[in-house]
Amino acid sequence: MSAPDRPAGPDYRGRSLSQVLPSAAASLGLPGWTNALGLPASRRVAVVMVDGLGSAHLKRFAGHAPFLKSAQSQQASLVLSAAYPTTTAASLSSLGTGLEPGQHGLVGYNVLDPERNVVINQLGGWDRTTAPLAWQPHPTVFEQLAEGDTEAEAVTVSLPKFRGSALTEASLRGSRFVEGGTLHARFQQARQELSTGPAKLVYLYLNELDRAGHRHGTGSPDWLYALEEIDAALRRLSHQVPADTLVLVTGDHGMVDVPESGRIDYSTDPGLIDGVEHTAGEPRLVQLHFAADASARVREATVARWRAEHGGTSWILTREEAVAAGWFGRVSGRVLPRIGNLLIAPFEQQALFDGRRATESAFEMIGHHGAPTRAEREVPLLTVHAPRG
Protein backbone atom coordinates (compact mmCIF):
# COMPACT_ATOMS: atom_id res chain seq x y z
CA MET A 1 0.00 0.00 0.00
CA SER A 2 1.51 3.32 -1.08
CA ALA A 3 1.66 6.37 1.14
CA PRO A 4 -1.04 8.98 0.56
CA ASP A 5 -0.03 12.12 -1.26
CA ARG A 6 1.44 14.74 1.03
CA PRO A 7 -1.17 17.48 1.53
CA ALA A 8 -0.43 21.03 0.51
CA GLY A 9 -0.79 23.81 3.03
CA PRO A 10 -4.16 25.45 3.69
CA ASP A 11 -5.51 28.37 1.73
CA TYR A 12 -4.96 30.71 4.66
CA ARG A 13 -6.61 33.58 2.75
CA GLY A 14 -9.62 31.51 1.77
CA ARG A 15 -11.56 28.78 3.56
CA SER A 16 -9.48 28.57 6.69
CA LEU A 17 -9.86 29.45 10.37
CA SER A 18 -7.75 32.55 9.84
CA GLN A 19 -10.64 34.13 7.91
CA VAL A 20 -13.43 33.56 10.45
CA LEU A 21 -13.01 36.65 12.64
CA PRO A 22 -12.13 39.01 9.74
CA SER A 23 -15.24 37.78 7.90
CA ALA A 24 -17.31 38.23 11.06
CA ALA A 25 -16.06 41.82 11.37
CA ALA A 26 -16.99 42.43 7.73
CA SER A 27 -20.46 40.97 8.31
CA LEU A 28 -20.95 43.58 11.03
CA GLY A 29 -20.39 46.23 8.35
CA LEU A 30 -17.07 47.37 9.77
CA PRO A 31 -14.76 49.06 7.24
CA GLY A 32 -11.43 47.58 6.21
CA TRP A 33 -12.35 43.90 6.58
CA THR A 34 -12.74 41.28 3.86
CA ASN A 35 -15.63 38.84 4.01
CA ALA A 36 -13.73 35.91 2.48
CA LEU A 37 -16.26 33.41 3.84
CA GLY A 38 -19.33 35.24 2.51
CA LEU A 39 -21.09 35.67 5.85
CA PRO A 40 -24.46 37.49 5.85
CA ALA A 41 -24.79 41.03 7.15
CA SER A 42 -25.64 41.11 10.84
CA ARG A 43 -25.78 43.36 13.88
CA ARG A 44 -24.27 40.82 16.28
CA VAL A 45 -22.03 37.81 15.65
CA ALA A 46 -21.20 34.92 17.96
CA VAL A 47 -18.30 32.64 17.03
CA VAL A 48 -18.53 29.45 19.08
CA MET A 49 -15.23 27.59 19.13
CA VAL A 50 -15.70 23.92 20.00
CA ASP A 51 -12.17 22.72 20.66
CA GLY A 52 -11.63 19.38 18.93
CA LEU A 53 -14.70 19.49 16.66
CA GLY A 54 -13.65 17.98 13.35
CA SER A 55 -15.97 17.68 10.35
CA ALA A 56 -15.44 13.93 9.96
CA HIS A 57 -16.39 13.00 13.50
CA LEU A 58 -19.33 15.40 13.56
CA LYS A 59 -20.68 13.65 10.47
CA ARG A 60 -19.93 10.19 11.85
CA PHE A 61 -21.65 10.83 15.18
CA ALA A 62 -24.37 13.14 13.87
CA GLY A 63 -27.07 11.10 15.59
CA HIS A 64 -25.80 12.45 18.91
CA ALA A 65 -25.93 16.05 17.67
CA PRO A 66 -29.23 16.49 15.78
CA PHE A 67 -29.12 20.29 15.92
CA LEU A 68 -25.59 20.46 14.49
CA LYS A 69 -26.48 17.74 11.99
CA SER A 70 -29.26 19.96 10.66
CA ALA A 71 -26.89 22.91 10.37
CA GLN A 72 -24.25 20.77 8.65
CA SER A 73 -26.76 19.87 5.95
CA GLN A 74 -27.58 23.50 5.15
CA GLN A 75 -26.18 25.31 2.13
CA ALA A 76 -24.48 27.87 4.36
CA SER A 77 -22.36 25.13 5.95
CA LEU A 78 -18.66 25.22 5.03
CA VAL A 79 -15.65 23.02 5.62
CA LEU A 80 -12.60 25.02 6.66
CA SER A 81 -8.98 24.08 7.18
CA ALA A 82 -7.36 24.35 10.57
CA ALA A 83 -3.88 25.76 10.75
CA TYR A 84 -0.87 23.48 10.39
CA PRO A 85 0.08 21.93 12.73
CA THR A 86 -3.51 21.01 13.56
CA THR A 87 -3.12 21.98 17.18
CA THR A 88 -4.88 24.45 19.46
CA ALA A 89 -2.05 26.97 19.86
CA ALA A 90 -1.53 27.32 16.11
CA SER A 91 -5.20 27.33 15.14
CA LEU A 92 -6.45 29.69 17.86
CA SER A 93 -3.60 32.06 17.04
CA SER A 94 -4.59 32.02 13.36
CA LEU A 95 -8.20 32.59 14.40
CA GLY A 96 -7.28 35.47 16.70
CA THR A 97 -4.84 37.25 14.41
CA GLY A 98 -6.21 36.39 10.98
CA LEU A 99 -2.67 35.26 10.09
CA GLU A 100 -0.95 32.01 9.22
CA PRO A 101 1.46 30.35 11.70
CA GLY A 102 4.46 31.46 9.67
CA GLN A 103 3.49 35.03 10.56
CA HIS A 104 2.13 34.83 14.12
CA GLY A 105 4.83 32.36 15.18
CA LEU A 106 2.93 29.83 17.29
CA VAL A 107 4.01 26.97 15.07
CA GLY A 108 3.13 24.05 17.34
CA TYR A 109 2.36 22.81 20.82
CA ASN A 110 6.00 22.86 21.92
CA VAL A 111 8.06 25.47 20.06
CA LEU A 112 11.75 26.29 20.14
CA ASP A 113 12.70 29.81 21.17
CA PRO A 114 15.88 30.12 19.09
CA GLU A 115 17.04 33.24 20.91
CA ARG A 116 17.17 31.46 24.28
CA ASN A 117 17.62 27.93 22.90
CA VAL A 118 14.76 26.53 24.99
CA VAL A 119 11.50 24.80 24.06
CA ILE A 120 8.30 26.52 25.22
CA ASN A 121 4.95 24.84 25.73
CA GLN A 122 2.53 27.18 23.96
CA LEU A 123 -0.48 26.26 26.08
CA GLY A 124 0.71 25.99 29.65
CA GLY A 125 4.48 26.14 29.88
CA TRP A 126 5.32 29.79 29.23
CA ASP A 127 7.74 31.41 31.65
CA ARG A 128 8.27 35.00 32.71
CA THR A 129 11.17 35.41 30.31
CA THR A 130 8.89 34.95 27.30
CA ALA A 131 6.75 38.05 26.85
CA PRO A 132 3.56 37.16 24.91
CA LEU A 133 3.48 40.49 23.06
CA ALA A 134 7.07 40.07 21.93
CA TRP A 135 6.56 36.44 20.97
CA GLN A 136 3.46 37.35 18.90
CA PRO A 137 3.65 41.10 18.08
CA HIS A 138 0.99 41.36 15.38
CA PRO A 139 -2.28 43.06 16.40
CA THR A 140 -5.18 40.70 16.92
CA VAL A 141 -8.55 41.12 15.25
CA PHE A 142 -9.98 42.09 18.64
CA GLU A 143 -7.35 44.80 19.11
CA GLN A 144 -8.06 46.23 15.68
CA LEU A 145 -11.77 46.33 16.43
CA ALA A 146 -11.12 48.13 19.72
CA GLU A 147 -8.90 50.69 18.01
CA GLY A 148 -11.25 51.29 15.09
CA ASP A 149 -13.70 54.14 14.86
CA THR A 150 -16.78 51.95 15.37
CA GLU A 151 -19.28 51.16 18.10
CA ALA A 152 -18.66 47.43 17.80
CA GLU A 153 -17.42 45.66 20.92
CA ALA A 154 -15.50 42.40 21.10
CA VAL A 155 -16.18 40.05 24.02
CA THR A 156 -14.50 36.75 24.91
CA VAL A 157 -16.43 34.23 26.99
CA SER A 158 -14.13 31.52 28.27
CA LEU A 159 -12.86 29.61 31.28
CA PRO A 160 -11.54 31.61 34.25
CA LYS A 161 -8.07 30.07 33.95
CA PHE A 162 -7.63 31.62 30.51
CA ARG A 163 -8.11 35.19 31.72
CA GLY A 164 -4.73 36.83 31.17
CA SER A 165 -3.06 33.56 30.17
CA ALA A 166 -0.01 33.73 27.95
CA LEU A 167 -1.86 32.31 24.94
CA THR A 168 -4.74 34.74 25.46
CA GLU A 169 -2.33 37.67 25.68
CA ALA A 170 -0.37 36.52 22.64
CA SER A 171 -3.16 35.71 20.24
CA LEU A 172 -6.60 36.67 21.56
CA ARG A 173 -5.93 39.92 23.42
CA GLY A 174 -8.03 43.02 22.95
CA SER A 175 -11.52 41.90 23.93
CA ARG A 176 -13.45 42.24 27.18
CA PHE A 177 -13.07 38.95 29.00
CA VAL A 178 -16.10 37.32 30.63
CA GLU A 179 -15.58 34.06 32.45
CA GLY A 180 -17.73 31.01 33.07
CA GLY A 181 -16.53 27.95 34.93
CA THR A 182 -19.02 25.52 33.40
CA LEU A 183 -20.28 24.99 29.90
CA HIS A 184 -23.75 26.21 30.82
CA ALA A 185 -22.36 29.27 32.61
CA ARG A 186 -20.45 30.25 29.48
CA PHE A 187 -23.53 29.85 27.31
CA GLN A 188 -25.53 31.98 29.71
CA GLN A 189 -22.89 34.71 29.65
CA ALA A 190 -22.79 34.63 25.85
CA ARG A 191 -26.57 34.93 25.64
CA GLN A 192 -26.55 37.93 27.97
CA GLU A 193 -23.79 39.63 25.98
CA LEU A 194 -25.62 39.10 22.70
CA SER A 195 -28.85 40.51 24.14
CA THR A 196 -27.45 43.87 25.26
CA GLY A 197 -25.44 46.81 24.04
CA PRO A 198 -24.25 47.92 20.61
CA ALA A 199 -22.93 45.84 17.73
CA LYS A 200 -20.97 42.93 19.14
CA LEU A 201 -18.57 40.18 18.21
CA VAL A 202 -18.75 37.49 20.89
CA TYR A 203 -16.18 34.68 20.96
CA LEU A 204 -17.32 31.68 23.03
CA TYR A 205 -14.76 28.98 23.80
CA LEU A 206 -15.68 25.39 24.77
CA ASN A 207 -13.04 22.83 25.73
CA GLU A 208 -15.19 19.92 26.92
CA LEU A 209 -15.14 17.88 23.69
CA ASP A 210 -11.38 18.12 23.23
CA ARG A 211 -10.73 17.15 26.84
CA ALA A 212 -12.95 14.06 26.57
CA GLY A 213 -11.35 13.04 23.28
CA HIS A 214 -7.82 13.20 24.65
CA ARG A 215 -8.67 11.16 27.72
CA HIS A 216 -11.20 8.67 26.42
CA GLY A 217 -11.16 8.83 22.61
CA THR A 218 -13.67 10.05 20.05
CA GLY A 219 -16.94 8.17 20.16
CA SER A 220 -16.41 7.17 23.78
CA PRO A 221 -19.33 7.67 26.21
CA ASP A 222 -17.61 10.72 27.72
CA TRP A 223 -16.98 12.25 24.28
CA LEU A 224 -20.54 11.60 23.13
CA TYR A 225 -21.93 13.09 26.33
CA ALA A 226 -19.91 16.27 25.75
CA LEU A 227 -21.14 16.43 22.13
CA GLU A 228 -24.74 16.00 23.21
CA GLU A 229 -24.45 18.69 25.88
CA ILE A 230 -22.92 21.16 23.42
CA ASP A 231 -25.55 20.36 20.79
CA ALA A 232 -28.41 20.96 23.24
CA ALA A 233 -26.85 24.18 24.55
CA LEU A 234 -26.40 25.52 21.01
CA ARG A 235 -30.01 24.75 20.19
CA ARG A 236 -31.17 26.70 23.25
CA LEU A 237 -28.87 29.61 22.39
CA SER A 238 -30.25 29.77 18.85
CA HIS A 239 -33.75 30.30 20.27
CA GLN A 240 -32.64 32.97 22.75
CA VAL A 241 -30.54 35.40 20.72
CA PRO A 242 -31.98 38.53 19.06
CA ALA A 243 -33.22 38.22 15.49
CA ASP A 244 -30.32 40.27 14.09
CA THR A 245 -27.71 37.77 15.36
CA LEU A 246 -25.43 35.48 13.40
CA VAL A 247 -24.28 32.45 15.41
CA LEU A 248 -21.42 30.42 13.94
CA VAL A 249 -19.91 27.17 15.20
CA THR A 250 -16.46 25.92 14.29
CA GLY A 251 -13.55 23.87 15.63
CA ASP A 252 -9.80 24.33 15.85
CA HIS A 253 -8.87 20.79 14.74
CA GLY A 254 -10.22 17.27 14.52
CA MET A 255 -8.77 14.23 16.25
CA VAL A 256 -7.41 10.73 15.64
CA ASP A 257 -7.62 7.88 18.13
CA VAL A 258 -4.29 6.14 18.61
CA PRO A 259 -4.21 2.61 20.07
CA GLU A 260 -1.59 1.74 22.64
CA SER A 261 0.38 -0.16 20.01
CA GLY A 262 0.63 3.03 17.96
CA ARG A 263 2.15 5.16 20.73
CA ILE A 264 5.82 4.91 19.89
CA ASP A 265 8.89 6.04 21.83
CA TYR A 266 11.24 6.97 19.00
CA SER A 267 14.08 7.89 21.37
CA THR A 268 14.84 4.18 21.85
CA ASP A 269 16.38 4.20 18.34
CA PRO A 270 19.64 6.21 18.55
CA GLY A 271 19.66 6.69 14.80
CA LEU A 272 16.48 8.76 14.98
CA ILE A 273 17.89 11.29 17.45
CA ASP A 274 21.54 11.46 16.38
CA GLY A 275 22.55 15.12 16.18
CA VAL A 276 19.19 16.28 17.57
CA GLU A 277 19.39 18.91 20.31
CA HIS A 278 15.68 19.72 20.79
CA THR A 279 12.44 17.81 20.21
CA ALA A 280 9.39 20.02 19.77
CA GLY A 281 5.97 19.96 18.10
CA GLU A 282 3.53 17.26 19.21
CA PRO A 283 3.20 13.48 18.89
CA ARG A 284 1.45 13.77 15.53
CA LEU A 285 3.74 16.43 14.12
CA VAL A 286 7.17 16.02 15.64
CA GLN A 287 9.65 18.84 15.02
CA LEU A 288 13.31 17.98 15.50
CA HIS A 289 15.97 20.66 15.80
CA PHE A 290 19.55 19.66 15.05
CA ALA A 291 22.39 20.90 17.21
CA ALA A 292 24.33 23.73 15.63
CA ASP A 293 27.48 21.60 15.55
CA ALA A 294 25.80 18.55 14.02
CA SER A 295 27.61 17.80 10.78
CA ALA A 296 25.89 17.57 7.43
CA ARG A 297 26.69 13.85 7.38
CA VAL A 298 24.98 13.27 10.73
CA ARG A 299 21.93 15.29 9.70
CA GLU A 300 21.58 13.44 6.42
CA ALA A 301 21.93 10.09 8.17
CA THR A 302 19.22 10.97 10.70
CA VAL A 303 16.83 12.10 7.98
CA ALA A 304 17.54 8.91 6.03
CA ARG A 305 16.92 6.80 9.14
CA TRP A 306 13.54 8.42 9.71
CA ARG A 307 12.54 7.86 6.10
CA ALA A 308 13.63 4.23 6.23
CA GLU A 309 11.87 3.45 9.53
CA HIS A 310 8.78 5.67 9.33
CA GLY A 311 8.38 6.70 5.70
CA GLY A 312 5.65 4.10 5.25
CA THR A 313 3.49 5.55 8.03
CA SER A 314 4.42 9.25 8.15
CA TRP A 315 5.06 12.24 5.95
CA ILE A 316 8.67 13.24 6.60
CA LEU A 317 9.76 16.71 5.52
CA THR A 318 12.70 18.98 6.04
CA ARG A 319 11.97 22.53 7.16
CA GLU A 320 12.56 23.73 3.62
CA GLU A 321 10.12 21.20 2.18
CA ALA A 322 7.41 22.07 4.71
CA VAL A 323 7.76 25.78 4.00
CA ALA A 324 7.72 25.19 0.25
CA ALA A 325 4.57 23.07 0.64
CA GLY A 326 2.85 26.01 2.34
CA TRP A 327 2.20 24.21 5.61
CA PHE A 328 2.92 27.33 7.65
CA GLY A 329 1.78 29.86 5.03
CA ARG A 330 4.08 32.82 4.48
CA VAL A 331 7.00 32.41 6.87
CA SER A 332 8.81 35.44 8.23
CA GLY A 333 12.50 35.46 9.11
CA ARG A 334 11.53 35.89 12.76
CA VAL A 335 9.52 32.66 12.75
CA LEU A 336 11.58 30.42 10.44
CA PRO A 337 14.06 29.14 13.08
CA ARG A 338 11.16 28.18 15.37
CA ILE A 339 10.18 25.47 12.86
CA GLY A 340 12.02 22.16 13.24
CA ASN A 341 14.78 21.15 10.84
CA LEU A 342 12.92 17.86 10.36
CA LEU A 343 9.16 17.30 10.62
CA ILE A 344 7.43 13.94 11.03
CA ALA A 345 3.64 13.78 10.60
CA PRO A 346 2.02 10.33 10.87
CA PHE A 347 -0.80 9.56 8.45
CA GLU A 348 -1.47 6.25 10.20
CA GLN A 349 -2.88 5.86 13.72
CA GLN A 350 0.39 6.63 15.46
CA ALA A 351 1.72 9.11 18.00
CA LEU A 352 5.47 9.61 18.26
CA PHE A 353 7.06 10.49 21.61
CA ASP A 354 10.51 11.37 22.83
CA GLY A 355 10.45 9.08 25.86
CA ARG A 356 13.26 11.03 27.51
CA ARG A 357 10.90 13.99 27.89
CA ALA A 358 7.33 12.68 27.63
CA THR A 359 5.37 12.01 30.80
CA GLU A 360 3.69 8.69 31.54
CA SER A 361 0.29 10.36 31.22
CA ALA A 362 1.15 11.47 27.68
CA PHE A 363 1.52 7.82 26.63
CA GLU A 364 -1.91 7.09 28.13
CA MET A 365 -3.67 9.68 25.97
CA ILE A 366 -5.99 8.18 23.34
CA GLY A 367 -7.08 11.14 21.18
CA HIS A 368 -4.36 13.04 19.33
CA HIS A 369 -4.04 15.70 16.64
CA GLY A 370 -1.36 17.74 14.91
CA ALA A 371 -0.89 16.08 11.53
CA PRO A 372 -2.54 17.37 8.34
CA THR A 373 -4.76 14.33 7.72
CA ARG A 374 -8.33 15.15 6.69
CA ALA A 375 -9.67 13.97 10.05
CA GLU A 376 -7.43 16.48 11.81
CA ARG A 377 -7.39 19.43 9.43
CA GLU A 378 -11.02 19.69 8.29
CA VAL A 379 -13.33 21.61 10.63
CA PRO A 380 -16.89 22.81 10.11
CA LEU A 381 -18.20 26.34 9.92
CA LEU A 382 -21.89 26.02 10.71
CA THR A 383 -24.54 28.72 10.80
CA VAL A 384 -26.87 27.78 13.66
CA HIS A 385 -28.71 31.12 13.67
CA ALA A 386 -28.94 33.50 10.73
CA PRO A 387 -30.00 37.16 10.97
CA ARG A 388 -33.68 37.79 10.25
CA GLY A 389 -35.62 40.93 9.47
N, C-alpha and C positions, 0 to 999 in steps of 0.2 A: 504493500500500500504506500503510495507516494505521499509526501508531505503536502499539505494544502498550500496554495499560493500565499506568499507573505502579503498581508494587507497594507495598502497605502495609508498614509496619515489621513485624519479627518479633514473635511472641508470646514476649517475653523471659521470661515466667513460666511458659511451657508448653514446647513442643517446640523448645527452642533450646539452644545450647551453654552458655548461662549456667546451665542446670539440671543439667548432667552431674555436676559434683563435689558439689553439695548432695544430689543423688539418690544418689550413691555413698556419701556419709556416712550417709544415712538407711538404705541397704541394709546397712550395717555395724551397724545398731541403735543408732546414736548419737542421743542426745536433742536435740531442737531443730531437726532438719532435716526438710525436706519432700521426699518421694520423688515429684516431679512426673512423672518418667519411668517410674514403676512397675517399678523394678529389683528383682530377687529378693533375699531376705535372703542374706547371705554373711558369711564371716569375714575374707576378704581380697578387695580389689578392685584390679584394674589397669586404668587408663585409658590406652590407647595412642593418642597423637595423631599421626596421619599428616598432616603439613603438606601441603596441596594436594590432599587426597583428597576429591573431589566425588562425589556420588551418580551423576550422569549419566555421568561418565567411567568410574567403576567398573563400571557396568552395561554400557557400550559395550565395554569391554575385559575383560570378565569371563573370557574364555577364557585370559587371562594370569594370572588370580588365582582358581584353582578353589576354594581354601579360603574366600576372602572371598565368592566367588559363592555358595557353599553357605550361608554365614551370612546373606547378603543375602536369600536366599529363605525364611528362617525367620520364623515369626510374631513372634518377639521383635525382629526388625529394625525400626528406626525411621528416618525421615528427619527431620533437625533443620534448623533455620535457623542459619547463621552470623550473627555480628553484622554490622551495617551501620556503616561500609563493610566489604565482605567482604575483609578484609585481616588479616594475622597479628596485628599489634599490638592491633587492636580485639577480634578473636575470642579470642585467648589471654587478654586481660585480662578479658573477660566470663567465660571458662571459670574463670580463677583467682579472681575475686572473687564470681562468681554475680550480677553486676550488668550492666546495660546500659551502652553507651558514654556515654550522657548522664549517668551517675552516676560511672563510674570515670574518664572524661575522656580516654582514649586513642582519639580520634575519627578516626583515620586513620593513614596511614604517615608523612606530614609534617604536623605540627600547629602552629598558631600559639600561641605563649605570649603572650597579650595583655598581661601585666604587663611583659614585657621587649621586646615588639614584635619578636620573632624567631621563625623557624620552626625547629622541632626535629624531626629524624628519630627516630621512635619505636623503631626497631630498632637503629641503629648510630651515630646522630649526637648523642647526648646529650652535654652538657658539664657541667663541674663546678658550674656555677651552678644547674643544674636538679636539685634533690634528688628522687629517685624517690618517697620517702615523702611529700613535700609535693605533688608532682604527682598522685599517686594515694594519698590518705590512708585509704581504706576498708580494713578488715581483709580479708585474703584468706581463702579457705576453709581453706587450710593453717594459717594463724595461728590461726583459731578452733578448729581441731582440736587444735593444740598447747596452747592455753590451756584447753581443756575438761577436765572431770574424767573422762577416759576413758583406757584403755590403748592406744587406737588411735594409730598412728604414720603420718605422711605422709612419703613419700620421692619425690624427683624424680630420674629417671634421664635425663640429657641430655648434650649435648656439653660438653667442658671449657670452651669459650669462653663458655658461658652461665652459668657459675658466677659469681655476684655481678654479672652484667650489670645495666644499668639497667632493662631490661624485666623481668628476673627479680625484681629488688628491688621494682619498682613493683607488679607484678601476680601474681607467683607465689612470693612470699617466704613463709617459715614452715615449709618442709619441709627434711628432711635431703637434701643434694645429693650424688648419686653420679654420677660422670662415666664416659663411655665414648666413645672417639674414633671408633669404627667402629659401623656398624649392629649387627653381631654382638656386639660388646663390650657395647653397651647392652642387647641382649636377654639376654645372659648375666647382667649385673648385675640386671636386673629379675627373672629367674628365681630368683636367689639371694635377693633381698629377699623375694620371695613365699613362699619355702620356709622362712623362719626367723622367729622372734620372734612378737610378739603380733598382734592385729588390725592390718591395714595397708591404707593407700591408696597405691598406687604409680602415679605419673604417668610415663609413658615417652614421650619426644618423639623423633620421626623427621623429619628434614628432607630426605631424599634425593629423594623424589618431587617436592616443590616445586622443588628446585634444578634437577632435570632438566627440568621443565616450563618454567621460565623460560628456560633456555638453549636447549633443543632443541624444545620444544613437546610437547603431550600426544599420546600415540600414537607418538612417535618411538622409535627403538631404545633410546636411553638411558632414556627415561621408562618404557618397557615392562620394561626390565631392572630398574629400581628397584622397580616394582610386583611383579614376579616374586620378587625377593629378599625384599621385605617379606612377601608372601603365604607364602612357604616358612618364613620365620622365625616368623611368627605360628602356623602349623600346628605347628611344633616346640614352641613355648611352650605351646600348648594341651595338649600331651601331657605336659608336664613339671611343671605347677603342681599344688599340692595339690587334693584333691577339693572343698574348701570355698571355692574361688576363683572369682570372677566376673571375666572378662577382656572388656573392652569396647574397641572400635575406632571412632574417629571422625576427622573432619578439621576444619580451621579455615576452609576455603573450598574452592571448586572453582577452575576456571581456564578461560580462553578464549584460543585461539590467534589472534593478530593478524598478518595478513600485512603485509609492508613497506608496501604501499600504504595500509594503515589506520593507520599510525603518523604522526600529524599534529602538526606544530609550529604551535600556534594563535597563538604570539606574533608570527608574520609578518603577522597581521591586526591593525592598531592598534585597530580598533573593538572587538576582543574583550578588550583589556587596558586600555582607557581608564579611568582612575580607580582601577585595581587597584594596591595596594601590595604584597601578598603573594600568591603562589601556593602552595597546600598540597594535601594529599590525595595522590592517586596518579593515574596516567594513565587509570584507568577510573572514578575518582570525584574529579574535580578540585574543589578548594575554593578559591574566589577571595575574598580579603578586600579590600574597598575602603579607600582611604586615608580618614582621618578628615575631611579637607577636601574630599573628592570631593562635588560638589553632587548634589542629587537628580536633576537633569536628566542629568548624566553617568552616574550609576548606572542610571537607567532606560534610557538609550540603549545602554549596554553589555549589559544584560539582553536588550533587544530584539534587539541584534545577534546574540547567542548563539542566541536562539530562531529567528531568521531563517536563520542559517547552519547550525545543528546540531540544530534541533528535530526534523528528520526522522530523525535517527540516535541521539539522546540524550534522556534525561529531563533537563529543566532546571528546577531548583527554587531558590527563594530559601531562605534559612535558615529563615524562618518557615514556609514550605510543607513543608520537610523535617521540621521538628520536629512540625508538625501531623499529618503522615503517619505519625509514630511511628518514623521511621528510626533514631533514636538512643535510643528508649525515653523514659523520664522524663528530662528534662534539667534539671540544677541550674543555678542562677545562676553558680556557679563555672565550669561547663563551657561554657555557652552561647556566650561570645565566642570560644572555640576553634574553633567550627564556622564554615565560610566563609559570607560573605554571599550567595554564589551557588554552587550545586553543579551539576556537569555529569556525568552518568553515562551513558556510551554503552550502548545495547542492541544495537547492531550490532558487528561485529568491528573495533573501533577502539580506539586508545589515544592520548590527548591529552597533549601535552608542551608545557611552556614552554621553548622552545629556548634561551632566555637562561640557563637554569639547569640543564637536563638534560644529562647526560653523553652522549658518543657511544655508550657501551656500553648506555645505557638504550634508545636507539633500536634497538639490535640484538636486544633481548629479544623472544622470540616469545610465551611464555605470560604472560598478565596476569590480574589479578583486582582487585576493588574495587567493581564495580557490583552492584546487586541483581538481576541476571538469575538464572534458575533454575540455570543451569550453575555460577554462582559462589556462590549463597547456600545451595543444598541440599547437606547433608553427611550421611553415614550415621552411625547408631549401631548397631553390630553386636555381638552377643553371640557371641564365638568360644569361650568356655568358660563354662558355667553351673555353679553350685554343685551338688554331688551329696551325698547321704547326710545 
